[in-house]
Amino acid sequence: MTKAREFIEFWIENSVHAGDGAHGASQDVTELTRRCLEMAEDQGISEQDINAEIGNLAEFIGRKLEAANKVEAEWQQREKGPSSSG
């Protein structure tokens, strides 16, 4: 695994969360991308290194954010349980 891949997987796991208010979750892909690139630079990883691993970073973060929101919505639905109407 490359340094860039290892970094992005760690960063996504720790920084991209569903928009439920937990973890101070940001839903702004531009802001998340900026934060990611800033932290990557601190680790000596360039945007080009990241893009070589995963493609367009903003699109990648957007897909991860959508997936996190979908999982959260499904979990919320299960927590509510079946409707008692009828």
Backbone as numpy.savetxt, mean C-alpha at the origin, in Angstrom:
# Nx Ny Nz CAx CAy CAz Cx Cy Cz
16.60 -11.92 -3.88 15.74 -10.74 -3.88 16.65 -9.50 -3.88
16.32 -8.54 -4.74 17.13 -7.33 -4.81 16.82 -6.42 -3.62
17.73 -5.50 -3.38 17.53 -4.52 -2.31 16.27 -3.70 -2.55
16.04 -3.32 -3.83 14.86 -2.53 -4.17 13.58 -3.33 -3.89
13.54 -4.59 -4.30 12.36 -5.44 -4.09 12.11 -5.63 -2.59
13.18 -5.91 -1.85 13.04 -6.10 -0.40 12.50 -4.83 0.26
13.04 -3.69 -0.16 12.58 -2.42 0.40 11.10 -2.19 0.10
10.71 -2.32 -1.16 9.33 -2.00 -1.53 8.34 -2.93 -0.85
8.66 -4.20 -0.73 7.76 -5.13 -0.04 7.61 -4.76 1.44
8.73 -4.43 2.08 8.68 -4.01 3.48 7.88 -2.72 3.61
8.16 -1.76 2.72 7.49 -0.46 2.81 5.99 -0.60 2.61
5.58 -1.36 1.61 4.15 -1.56 1.34 3.47 -2.18 2.56
4.07 -3.22 3.11 3.48 -3.91 4.26 3.30 -2.97 5.44
4.21 -2.04 5.61 4.18 -1.17 6.77 3.55 0.19 6.53
3.27 0.53 5.28 2.81 1.89 4.99 1.50 1.99 4.24
1.05 0.92 3.61 -0.19 0.97 2.83 -1.26 0.20 3.60
-2.25 0.93 4.08 -3.32 0.35 4.90 -4.68 0.81 4.39
-5.67 0.04 4.69 -7.04 0.40 4.31 -7.41 1.73 4.95
-8.31 2.43 4.30 -8.74 3.74 4.76 -9.77 3.67 5.86
-9.46 2.97 6.92 -10.39 2.83 8.04 -10.03 3.75 9.19
-9.04 4.62 8.98 -8.62 5.53 10.04 -7.50 4.95 10.89
-7.25 3.67 10.79 -6.19 3.04 11.56 -4.84 3.40 10.97
-3.83 3.38 11.79 -2.45 3.60 11.37 -2.25 4.96 10.71
-3.18 5.88 10.86 -3.08 7.15 10.14 -3.03 6.94 8.64
-3.79 5.97 8.17 -3.72 5.52 6.78 -4.03 6.63 5.80
-3.09 6.87 4.91 -3.30 7.82 3.83 -3.92 7.09 2.65
-4.85 7.73 1.98 -5.46 7.16 0.78 -5.00 7.92 -0.45
-4.02 8.78 -0.30 -3.53 9.59 -1.40 -2.31 8.92 -2.02
-2.48 8.37 -3.22 -1.42 7.63 -3.88 -0.20 8.52 -4.14
-0.43 9.77 -4.50 0.68 10.69 -4.75 1.51 10.88 -3.49
0.84 11.07 -2.36 1.54 11.25 -1.08 2.29 9.98 -0.68
1.64 8.84 -0.83 2.29 7.57 -0.50 3.52 7.35 -1.39
3.39 7.66 -2.67 4.51 7.50 -3.60 5.67 8.41 -3.19
5.36 9.64 -2.85 6.39 10.59 -2.42 7.11 10.07 -1.18
6.34 9.60 -0.20 6.94 9.07 1.03 7.83 7.87 0.73
7.35 6.99 -0.12 8.11 5.79 -0.47 9.43 6.16 -1.12
9.37 7.06 -2.09 10.60 7.46 -2.78 11.58 8.16 -1.86
11.05 8.95 -0.94 11.89 9.64 0.03 12.62 8.62 0.92
11.90 7.65 1.41 12.51 6.62 2.25 13.48 5.75 1.46
13.12 5.44 0.22 14.00 4.63 -0.62 15.32 5.37 -0.85
15.23 6.65 -1.13 16.44 7.45 -1.34 17.34 7.41 -0.11
16.73 7.47 1.07 17.50 7.39 2.32 18.24 6.05 2.43
17.71 5.03 1.75 18.32 3.69 1.76 19.25 3.47 0.57
19.44 4.51 -0.23 20.31 4.39 -1.40 19.66 3.67 -2.57
18.32 3.70 -2.61 17.57 3.03 -3.68 16.89 4.09 -4.53
17.14 4.05 -5.82 16.58 5.06 -6.71 15.18 4.68 -7.19
14.46 5.68 -7.69 13.16 5.43 -8.29 13.31 4.47 -9.48
14.40 4.61 -10.23 14.65 3.72 -11.36 14.83 2.27 -10.90
15.51 2.08 -9.77 15.69 0.72 -9.22 14.33 0.11 -8.87
13.48 0.91 -8.26 12.15 0.43 -7.87 11.32 0.12 -9.10
11.30 1.05 -10.06 10.51 0.84 -11.27 11.00 -0.36 -12.06
12.29 -0.64 -12.01 12.83 -1.82 -12.70 12.29 -3.11 -12.07
12.00 -3.06 -10.78 11.50 -4.23 -10.06 9.99 -4.41 -10.22
9.24 -3.31 -10.12 7.78 -3.45 -10.00 7.00 -2.70 -11.07
7.67 -1.98 -11.94 6.96 -1.12 -12.89 6.69 0.22 -12.24
5.66 0.91 -12.70 5.32 2.24 -12.19 4.95 2.18 -10.71
5.71 2.90 -9.89 5.52 2.85 -8.44 4.13 3.34 -8.03
3.68 4.46 -8.58 2.37 4.99 -8.20 1.26 4.00 -8.53
1.33 3.38 -9.69 0.33 2.37 -10.06 0.39 1.18 -9.12
1.59 0.75 -8.77 1.78 -0.37 -7.85 1.15 -0.06 -6.49
1.45 1.12 -5.96 0.88 1.54 -4.68 -0.64 1.63 -4.78
-1.14 2.17 -5.87 -2.58 2.26 -6.07 -3.25 0.90 -6.03
-2.64 -0.09 -6.70 -3.20 -1.45 -6.68 -3.17 -2.04 -5.28
-2.08 -1.82 -4.55 -1.97 -2.34 -3.18 -3.00 -1.67 -2.27
-3.21 -0.39 -2.46 -4.19 0.35 -1.67 -5.60 -0.15 -1.96
-5.93 -0.36 -3.24 -7.24 -0.92 -3.61 -7.45 -2.28 -2.96
-6.42 -3.12 -3.00 -6.52 -4.46 -2.42 -6.74 -4.37 -0.91
-6.01 -3.47 -0.24 -6.17 -3.31 1.21 -7.57 -2.83 1.55
-8.10 -1.90 0.76 -9.45 -1.39 1.00 -10.50 -2.48 0.75
-10.28 -3.32 -0.26 -11.22 -4.39 -0.56 -11.25 -5.41 0.58
-10.08 -5.78 1.07 -10.00 -6.73 2.19 -10.69 -6.15 3.41
-10.46 -4.87 3.68 -11.08 -4.22 4.84 -12.60 -4.19 4.69
-13.10 -3.87 3.50 -14.54 -3.82 3.27 -15.16 -5.21 3.46
-14.49 -6.23 2.96 -14.99 -7.60 3.12 -15.00 -8.00 4.59
-13.95 -7.62 5.31 -13.88 -7.93 6.74 -15.00 -7.21 7.49
-15.23 -5.94 7.17 -16.30 -5.18 7.81 -17.65 -5.84 7.54
-17.86 -6.30 6.31 -19.12 -6.95 5.96 -19.31 -8.23 6.77
-18.26 -9.03 6.91 -18.34 -10.27 7.70 -18.63 -9.97 9.16
-18.02 -8.92 9.69 -18.22 -8.55 11.08 -19.67 -8.18 11.36
-20.32 -7.58 10.39 -21.72 -7.20 10.54 -22.62 -8.41 10.54
-22.16 -9.46 9.91 -22.94 -10.70 9.86 -24.07 -10.61 8.87
-24.79 -11.71 8.70 -25.91 -11.73 7.76 -27.03 -10.80 8.22
-27.69 -10.25 7.27 -28.81 -9.35 7.58 -29.94 -10.14 8.23
-30.58 -9.55 9.23 -31.67 -10.24 9.93 -33.02 -9.86 9.38
-33.04 -9.15 8.26 -34.34 -8.77 7.68 -34.93 -9.94 6.91
-36.22 -9.99 6.89 -36.86 -10.97 6.05 -37.76 -11.85 6.73
